[in-house]
Amino acid sequence: MDYDAELDATGLLCPLPVLRARKRLMALDSGQVLRMLADDPAAIVDVPHFCAEQGHELIASDDDGSTQIYFLRKK
């Protein structure tokens, strides 16, 4: 999947992955896509909740072993 920016939030624990995603999305234009990597087990709940609360679209999520991969489209 194509994306415009990437955030490696591996090694960070809640709430840091979502806080870093929020900051990174602020720098993007509406409609651009952020690819985010995380390994915090809470991110499975936190990232979809963050998108719903902020109006961003969670396009896809997957995992690569212990790392979760999220694609977020900025509102």
Steps between C-alpha positions, in 0.01 A plus 500: 500500500625849418557747783631853538678477837615237746517489877696233686344486845649162592635490852256766619224427749152648533423785447818592310423321167171688464651831613779464243245409231297811583808719471610336173152530348495872579785546251308322221238639264143377508471167317864403541583161652723422797650153540555431867692214662435412863563209734305619804216249561270791594540651151252243367231687694656847518560563128144426380361700793731793419390498135131491594541783751705724269314424176791331325444184296669176599544358151665173596678322781714190497773339703845381414585273789507717811469827307166648401473704181234771464406718206325821604350753258492854637154658510 
